[in-house]
Amino acid sequence: MLSTLVRIGRGVRSNFVADSQTNLAWATLLDLTGTGPVHQRLARALRAAIRTGRLPSGSAVPPSRALAEELGCSRWVVTEAYGQLVTEGYLAARVGSATRVAWTPDTAVTSLGPARAARTRTTAIRYDLAPGLPDLRAFPRRRWADSVAAVTRTVSVTDLGLPDPRGHPLARRTIAEYLRRSRGAVATADTVTICAGITDGVTRVARALRRLGVDAVAVEEPGWPRLRAAVAGAGLSVRSVPVDRDGVRVDTLDEVRAVVVGAAHQFPSGAVLSPERRAALVRWARAVDGFVVEDDYDAEFRYDRRPIAAMQGLDPSRVALLGSVSKILSPALGLGWLVAPGALVFGGEAAPPVLDQLALAAFVDRGWYDAHLRAARRRFRTRRDLLLAALARAIPEGTVDGTAAGLHVLLHLPAGTDAGAVVQSAARAGLSLMALDDYRAERPATPTPVLVLGYGNLADGEIAPAVATLRTTLDRV
């Protein structure tokens, strides 16, 4: 017998307020198949739901009478199952209050004994030096909420219908205006597609390329693994191309007609594509009847000079521009854009929710996006300076590399240092960071002694203790 617990009242799941009457686990699917009396099968199903996390700690289970009515059994069956789980420590019952889930993963760990518990318990991250995130503490909650509220009040009935797969026309027009103004892009509402971020944009382009007969796409090495996965997921072969201090090596683009590049700030090398390489890349695309997919990663964050324009403006018919709000606002919003020639627009994909698109358009139109970006640029410039100073004091044998831009730096360690071992040891000390080799398609036989240190999601006051923890980790390794 398979049954769904009835949702009574609000039925809101919450892990944070254990005593709240809105913390009700009344919509959990229970599998009562199997052998044995019904009360034993119910206890077994509830126990499994608790251990797998479908019933989190603090969740209230339904009153025995309500659950018995839903299951079509006697109330005794439910009270017997609850009593068994209370005895085992999975549930806690209090007079005058709901019966709640008492089991947590930590409870299970402590029952394993000291040796196994030490291997099973994960260390909480105290300092986040991993790249890829902006300052999530600075997310403009109030202004974003105001944008969402304004859009919700004024959205037309028509806009609440089936969405345009390329995005709402107003959002596309707003993004096009922003990109023309801030990135020097050649963009109109007709050439902009609203997508769920860079990975979604690469997936769309890769599917369009496959439709055009392209069977392989070059991707920078090292680079974001998600870009490789997106290309491969579209059914195309992935070819690795090297990167040096001037960006992608155009002379290595053999037997491909498309390449994904980080022109403004390549991740993770930090290289900026030189003017000569930009021109050479466009000439290559024209010569092979191919395309360049420009990942505009970290383009807005440049600290020693003004941000450079997008390469897409050199030849909009050959270069597609990808961007998102992930490094400026938050990756949780799932909003990005693709500016591409008609040949690279592949229909059928679903755009992000219309209300989210319109909220972003309102946020940009009101000037809040630019204001947040200016504040973030000042904050990250200061934070980068603090990090470089702390590294120079604590790790003088290391060398920092990378353009004064973006949200990460490279720390070159003495030859022979196992950066992978440093990452693992640091994690046990509560410090999150990455090694350069983590971003390679194939790890080299000799590990590269380079760490990739992000400072976007690290408070200024955490920089000194984070670097001190890294110093201790290096000494240990």
Buried (B, 14 or more C-beta within 10 A) or exposed (E): BEBEBBEEEEBBBEEEEBEBEEBBBBBBEBEBEEEEEBBBBBBBBBBEBBEEEBBBBBBBBBBBEBBBBBBEBEBEBBBBBBBBBBEEEBBBBEEEEBBBBBBBEEEEBEEEEEEEBEEEEEEEBEBBBBBBBBBEEBBBEEBBEBBBEBBEEEBEEEBEEEBBBBBBBBBBBBBBBBBBEBBBBBBBBEBBBBBBBBBBBBBBBBBBBBEBEBEBBBBBBBBBEBBBBBBBBBEBEBBBBEBEEBBBBBEBBEEBBBBBBBBBBBBBBBBBBBEEBBEBBBEBBEEBEBBBBBBBBBBBBBBEEEBBBBBBBBBBEBBBBBBBBBBBBBBEBBBBBBBBBEBBBBEEBEBBBBBBBBBBBBBBBBEBBBEBBEEBBEBBBEBBEBBBEBBEEBBEEBBBBBBBBBBBBBBBBEEEBBBBBBBEBBBEBBBBBBBBBBBBEEEEEEBBBBBBBBBBBBBEEBBBBBBBBBBBBBEEB
